[in-house]
């Protein structure tokens, strides 16, 4: 699928069968979404970042760069890169013999990580480099133990930064800004040490990196769950009491309910403020839809396959679209969806053949929305049921867009009211749908009158709809690269 036309009012609504009818005068007694173009909220927050880059070298080898350009994540976090591109980014992959002399370039293995990062940059994203090790689900575990020498590990990290930012060891001048120290130190599959040990490792590494280059953004801890938990607050208190560099605070969340993730974010933001890090950026470093396990599913392969098919399918797409809408008002600075790997890894935005999932389509729809100019005021969303709405308008181009999503709301018919659109001529309306059958596919088009008006929408669960509005005089022009011809997504 290509791109979408310039700024439109993007209505991304979750629906399987679609009925869009213009309503004159009285509005039906149905729930209403209201979009008010007179109340501009400024630029979109860049919260559509991901974990996992476009290069795949596990089983099959291929490059997903064309898809990355289509949904354009601002940042790509490098955690767990080995599940898509073998022997990349982890410290043990770059510096395999911890007993070797860390000052000598010949003891580093940068080549594969170089290719991995270059693919991210070439696709138009920036690198968010996680210094540490990938998760190890199986036993025995090999690389998640505390380093034998924390100071040496910090020096190794400094040489990694020098390679990518200062040209050391035939390196580059890539100016990678964000450097995260470790991942989920409160999770037994990511850190086999104690929380106090991790805090000490963070201290040694953060101080060394800041001494190397004060302009670097150093942070962590990439906590599993809310940073407002006991171990999260232990880390924040340690950084505060020891006056450690903490340019950003990161934590993670997975749930079957959007409202639960939003509560996680709210608690995390409160904890960061509570410990006095008002200038630190906030990063929801991993998030995704995770249906609850059915009884016995952990040992039931078919049950697990069905569970993660829901994650990749229309249900996961509706969840993702709603979260992308809700997070715009969360105050977060960064958020990285988990994950955009192209591999056998079950959370992948792509399958092992490189075929994109419905969650990819949701991110593509959101990207098209975010390119439509200025975010504007919307009402009618519901975090409890995952009913999302977000909209944008471009007054100069005379175009607008609305994105609506219904994750788990039992109602299927809604009104969409559009107010104060700055258009003088009739509007050409084009719709695209994500559901079980369609992957951001062209659905229908019609002409609607300019000025204030309302539409009736059938919005069943597990559907996402993108509605684009442009002046009638531009009829037939592609909307941000999405085809306007029937049957051509």
C-alpha positions in Angstrom: 0.0 0.0 0.0 1.2 3.5 -0.8 0.9 6.7 1.1 -2.2 8.8 1.9 -3.1 12.3 0.6 -2.1 15.5 2.3 -3.8 16.5 5.6 -7.3 15.1 5.8 -9.6 14.5 8.7 -8.6 10.9 9.5 -11.4 8.9 11.1 -9.9 5.6 11.9 -12.8 3.6 13.2 -12.8 0.0 14.1 -15.6 -1.7 12.0 -16.0 -4.9 10.0 -19.0 -4.0 7.8 -19.2 -0.3 7.0 -22.1 2.0 6.5 -21.4 5.7 6.1 -24.5 7.8 5.5 -24.8 11.6 5.7 -27.3 12.8 8.2 -29.2 16.0 7.7 -30.5 17.9 10.7 -31.4 15.8 13.6 -28.8 13.3 15.0 -29.9 9.8 15.9 -30.0 8.9 19.6 -26.7 7.0 19.3 -23.3 7.6 20.9 -21.4 10.5 19.2 -17.9 11.3 18.3 -17.3 15.0 17.9 -14.4 16.5 15.9 -13.9 20.3 16.3 -11.5 21.8 13.8 -11.6 25.1 15.6 -9.9 23.7 18.6 -6.3 23.0 17.5 -4.0 21.0 19.8 -0.7 21.4 18.0 1.6 18.7 16.5 1.2 15.0 17.1 3.3 13.4 19.8 5.8 11.0 18.1 4.6 7.9 20.0 4.5 5.5 17.1 8.1 4.2 17.6 8.9 0.5 17.7 11.2 -2.2 18.9 13.0 -4.0 16.0 14.5 -2.8 12.8 13.8 -3.7 9.1 16.7 -6.0 8.5 16.0 -9.7 8.9 18.6 -12.4 9.1 17.0 -15.3 10.9 15.8 -18.3 8.9 14.9 -16.4 5.8 16.8 -13.2 5.0 15.0 -10.1 3.7 14.6 -6.4 4.2 11.3 -4.7 5.5 12.5 -1.2 4.8 9.7 -0.5 2.3 7.2 -1.2 5.1 9.1 0.9 7.6 9.0 3.8 5.3 5.2 3.3 5.0 4.6 3.7 8.7 7.7 5.7 9.5 8.5 5.1 13.2 10.4 8.0 14.7 12.7 5.7 16.8 13.6 2.1 16.6 14.7 0.5 19.9 17.3 -2.2 19.5 16.3 -4.5 22.4 15.9 -8.2 21.3 17.3 -7.5 17.9 18.7 -11.0 17.9 15.2 -12.4 17.4 15.2 -10.9 13.9 18.9 -10.3 13.0 21.3 -12.7 14.6 24.3 -11.6 16.6 23.4 -7.9 16.7 23.3 -5.1 19.3 23.8 -7.2 22.5 27.0 -6.4 24.3 28.2 -10.1 24.2 27.6 -10.1 20.4 29.7 -6.9 19.9 32.4 -7.8 22.5 32.3 -11.6 22.7 35.3 -12.2 25.0 34.8 -10.3 28.2 38.4 -11.1 29.3 39.9 -9.4 26.2 41.4 -6.0 26.2 38.5 -3.5 25.7 40.8 -0.8 24.3 41.7 -2.7 21.2 39.4 -2.5 18.1 40.2 -6.0 17.0 38.4 -7.4 20.0 35.0 -6.0 18.9 32.6 -7.5 16.3 30.7 -4.5 15.0 30.0 -5.7 11.4 26.5 -7.2 11.9 25.3 -4.5 14.2 26.6 -1.9 11.7 24.3 -3.3 9.1 21.4 -3.6 11.5 21.6 0.1 12.5 22.3 1.3 9.0 19.1 -0.3 7.8 17.2 1.6 10.5 18.7 4.9 9.5 18.3 4.3 5.8 14.6 3.7 6.4 14.2 7.2 7.9 14.1 6.3 11.6 16.5 7.2 14.5 18.2 4.6 16.7 17.3 4.1 20.3 20.2 1.9 21.5 19.7 -0.5 24.3 23.0 -1.3 26.0 22.7 -4.8 27.5 21.4 -8.2 26.5 18.3 -9.7 24.9 15.7 -11.7 26.9 16.5 -15.4 27.6 13.3 -17.4 28.0 15.0 -20.9 28.1 17.4 -22.5 30.5 20.2 -22.4 31.0 20.7 -18.7 30.6 24.1 -17.3 29.4 24.3 -13.5 29.1 21.9 -11.9 31.5 24.1 -12.3 34.6 25.7 -9.2 36.2 29.0 -8.4 34.4 32.1 -9.6 36.3 33.5 -6.1 36.3 31.0 -3.2 36.2 33.6 -0.6 35.4 35.0 -2.6 32.5 31.5 -3.2 31.2 30.9 0.6 31.3 34.2 1.1 29.3 33.0 -1.3 26.7 29.8 0.6 26.4 31.8 3.8 25.9 33.7 2.2 23.0 30.4 1.2 21.4 29.2 4.8 21.6 32.5 6.0 20.2 32.2 3.6 17.3 28.8 4.8 16.2 29.2 8.5 17.1 32.9 9.3 16.8 34.2 7.0 14.1 36.3 4.8 16.5 37.3 1.4 15.1 36.4 2.3 11.5 33.1 3.5 12.8 30.6 6.3 12.0 29.3 9.7 12.8 25.7 8.8 13.3 25.0 10.9 16.4 22.8 8.4 18.1 21.2 10.3 20.9 19.4 7.8 23.1 21.3 5.1 25.1 19.3 2.9 27.5 21.1 0.9 30.1 19.9 -2.7 30.2 16.3 -4.0 30.0 13.8 -5.1 32.7 16.2 -5.5 35.6 13.2 -6.7 37.6 12.5 -9.6 35.2 14.2 -12.9 35.8 14.6 -13.6 32.1 16.5 -10.3 31.5 18.6 -9.8 34.7 19.8 -12.6 36.9 21.2 -10.2 39.6 19.5 -8.1 42.3 18.0 -4.7 41.9 20.8 -3.1 44.0 23.4 -4.7 41.7 21.6 -3.2 38.7 21.6 0.2 40.3 25.3 -0.1 40.7 25.8 -1.1 37.1 23.6 1.9 36.0 25.7 4.3 38.1 29.0 3.1 36.7 27.7 3.2 33.1 25.7 6.4 33.2 28.6 8.4 34.7 31.1 7.0 32.3 28.9 7.7 29.3 28.2 11.3 30.4 32.0 11.9 30.9 32.5 10.6 27.4 29.9 12.9 25.9 27.6 15.1 28.1 25.2 15.6 25.1 24.2 11.9 25.2 20.7 11.1 26.5 21.2 8.4 29.1 18.4 6.5 30.8 16.6 3.4 31.9 15.8 1.1 33.5 13.3 -0.3 30.9 11.4 -1.7 33.9 8.9 -4.6 33.4 5.6 -3.0 34.5 5.1 0.4 36.1 8.0 2.5 37.2 5.8 3.3 40.1 6.3 -0.2 41.5 8.5 -0.9 44.5 11.6 -1.8 42.3 10.9 1.1 40.0 10.8 3.6 42.9 14.0 2.0 44.3 15.8 2.8 41.1 14.4 6.4 41.0 15.4 7.0 44.6 18.9 5.6 44.0 19.4 8.0 41.0 18.0 10.9 43.0 20.1 10.2 46.1 23.3 9.7 44.1 22.6 12.6 41.7 23.0 10.3 38.7 22.4 11.2 35.1 18.8 10.3 34.2 17.8 12.0 31.0 14.9 9.7 30.3 12.9 7.1 32.4 11.6 4.0 30.6 9.2 1.2 31.6 6.9 -1.3 29.9 3.4 -2.6 29.8 1.3 -5.4 28.2 -2.4 -6.0 28.8 -5.7 -7.2 27.3 -7.2 -3.8 28.2 -6.2 -0.4 26.9 -7.4 1.2 30.2 -4.9 -0.9 32.1 -2.0 0.3 30.0 -3.2 3.9 30.4 -3.2 3.4 34.2 0.3 2.0 34.0 1.4 5.1 32.1 -0.3 7.5 34.6 1.3 5.8 37.6 4.7 5.9 35.9 4.4 9.6 35.1 3.4 10.3 38.7 6.4 8.3 40.0 8.9 10.2 37.8 7.4 13.5 39.1 7.4 12.3 42.7 11.1 11.7 42.7 11.9 15.1 41.2 12.8 14.2 37.7 10.6 16.8 36.1 13.1 17.4 33.3 13.5 13.7 32.4 11.8 12.5 29.2 9.4 9.6 29.7 9.4 6.5 27.5 6.9 3.7 27.4 9.6 1.4 26.0 7.5 -1.7 25.2 3.7 -2.1 24.9 1.3 -4.3 23.1 -2.0 -6.2 23.3 -1.7 -9.4 25.3 -4.8 -11.5 25.7 -5.1 -13.4 28.9 -4.0 -17.0 28.8 -6.8 -19.6 28.7 -6.4 -22.3 31.3 -3.6 -24.6 30.3 -2.5 -22.5 27.3 1.1 -22.2 28.5 1.5 -25.9 27.8 -1.0 -25.9 24.8 0.8 -25.0 21.6 -2.4 -24.6 19.6 -3.8 -22.4 22.3 -0.7 -20.2 22.2 -0.8 -20.0 18.4 -4.4 -18.8 18.6 -3.6 -16.3 21.3 -0.9 -14.6 19.3 -2.9 -14.8 16.1 -5.3 -12.4 18.0 -2.3 -10.1 18.7 -1.4 -9.9 15.1 -4.9 -9.8 13.7 -7.8 -7.3 13.6 -8.2 -7.4 17.4 -4.6 -6.4 17.9 -4.9 -3.7 15.2 -7.9 -2.1 17.0 -6.0 -2.3 20.3 -3.0 -0.6 18.8 -5.0 2.1 17.0 -6.9 3.0 20.2 -3.7 3.1 22.2 -2.0 5.4 19.7 -5.0 7.7 20.1 -5.2 7.6 23.9 -1.4 8.1 24.4 -1.6 11.5 22.6 -3.0 13.0 25.8 -0.8 11.0 28.2 2.1 13.4 28.4 4.6 10.7 27.3 7.6 11.8 25.2 8.3 8.4 23.6 6.5 5.1 23.2 8.0 2.0 21.4 5.5 -0.7 20.3 6.8 -4.3 20.8 7.6 -5.3 18.1 8.4 -4.7 14.4 10.6 -7.8 14.0 10.2 -9.9 10.8 10.9 -13.3 12.2 9.5 -16.4 13.9 9.1 -14.3 17.0 5.4 -14.4 18.0 5.1 -10.6 18.7 6.3 -9.6 15.3 4.5 -7.0 13.3 5.6 -9.2 10.3 5.5 -12.9 10.0 8.5 -15.1 9.2 8.0 -14.4 5.5 8.0 -10.7 5.9 4.2 -10.4 5.4 2.8 -7.4 7.4 0.1 -8.1 10.1 -3.0 -6.0 10.8 -1.1 -4.2 13.5 1.2 -2.9 10.8 -1.8 -1.5 9.0 -2.9 0.3 12.1 0.5 2.0 12.4 0.4 2.9 8.7 -3.1 4.5 9.2 -1.9 6.4 12.2 1.2 7.6 10.3 -1.0 8.9 7.5 -3.1 10.7 10.1 -0.1 12.3 11.8 1.0 13.7 8.4 -2.3 15.5 8.0 -1.3 18.6 9.8 -2.5 19.8 13.2 -4.2 17.6 15.8 -7.6 18.9 16.7 -10.0 18.3 19.6 -12.1 15.2 19.6 -14.6 13.8 22.1 -16.4 10.5 22.4 -13.6 8.0 23.0 -13.8 5.5 25.9 -10.6 4.0 27.4 -12.6 1.4 29.3 -13.9 -0.2 26.1 -11.0 0.8 23.9 -13.1 3.2 21.7 -10.5 5.6 20.2 -10.8 8.7 18.1 -8.1 11.1 16.9 -8.2 13.7 14.1 -6.2 16.3 12.2 -6.7 19.2 9.8 -4.6 21.2 7.4 -6.2 24.6 6.9 -3.7 25.6 4.1 -4.4 22.5 2.0 -8.0 22.4 2.9 -7.9 18.7 3.9 -8.6 16.7 7.0 -8.6 13.2 8.5 -10.2 11.2 11.4 -9.1 7.9 12.8 -11.6 5.9 14.9 -11.1 2.5 16.5 -13.4 0.1 18.4 -11.5 -2.5 20.4 -14.1 -3.9 22.7 -17.2 -1.7 22.7 -20.4 -3.7 22.3 -22.2 -0.9 20.4 -21.8 -0.9 16.7 -23.6 2.3 15.5 -22.2 5.8 16.2 -22.5 9.4 15.0 -19.5 11.3 13.8 -20.1 15.1 14.1 -17.7 17.4 12.3 -17.6 21.0 13.2 -15.9 24.2 12.0 -14.1 22.6 9.0 -12.4 25.4 7.1 -13.6 24.3 3.7 -15.8 26.3 1.3 -16.6 23.6 -1.3 -18.1 20.2 -1.0 -15.9 17.4 0.4 -14.8 14.3 -1.3 -14.8 11.5 1.4 -12.7 8.3 1.0 -12.7 5.4 3.5 -10.2 2.7 4.3 -10.9 -0.2 6.6 -8.9 -2.7 8.7 -10.7 -5.7 9.9 -10.5 -9.5 9.7 -10.9 -9.4 5.9 -9.3 -6.1 4.9 -5.8 -4.6 5.4 -6.3 -0.8 5.2 -8.3 -1.5 2.1 -10.3 1.0 0.1 -13.9 0.7 1.1 -16.1 3.4 -0.4 -16.2 7.1 -1.3 -18.9 9.8 -1.6 -19.4 13.5 -1.7 -20.5 15.3 1.5 -21.5 19.0 2.0 -19.1 21.5 3.5 -19.7 23.1 6.8 -20.9 21.4 9.9 -22.3 17.9 9.3 -22.7 14.5 10.8 -22.2 10.9 9.6 -23.7 7.7 10.9 -21.1 4.9 11.2 -21.5 1.2 11.8 -18.5 0.4 14.2 -18.4 -3.2 15.3 -15.6 -4.5 17.5 -12.1 -5.2 16.0 -12.3 -2.8 13.1 -10.3 0.3 12.3 -11.5 2.9 9.8 -9.6 5.8 8.3 -11.8 8.5 6.7 -10.2 11.2 4.6 -11.8 14.4 3.5 -10.6 16.7 0.8 -12.2 19.4 -1.4 -14.2 18.1 -4.4 -11.8 19.8 -6.7 -9.1 17.4 -5.7 -11.3 14.3 -6.5 -9.2 11.5 -8.0 -5.9 12.5 -6.4 -4.4 9.8 -4.2 -4.8 10.4 -0.5 -1.3 10.4 1.0 -0.5 7.6 -1.3 -3.5 5.4 -0.7 -5.2 4.5 -3.9 -8.6 6.0 -4.5 -9.7 3.3 -6.9 -12.0 0.6 -5.8 -10.2 -2.6 -4.9 -6.8 -1.1 -4.9 -5.4 -0.8 -1.3 
